[in-house]
Amino acid sequence: MFLPRVGTAADRSWEEESLMMLGISRGAALALGRKYGQLVILFGETDRPATL
């Protein structure tokens, strides 16, 4: 499942459309990021800090 989101700088000087993917493994998320030319992804799991 995925949910559309907008990533925004704290000072609102920048924003871009993004997706929040639910139930995806870190490896699958990294593969999707590579496929679509993303320089970074933000990955998180329940009760753990998110990582870049």
Buried (B, 14 or more C-beta within 10 A) or exposed (E): EEEEEEEEEEEEEEEEEBEEBEEBEEEEBBEBBEEEEEEEBEBEEEEEEEEE
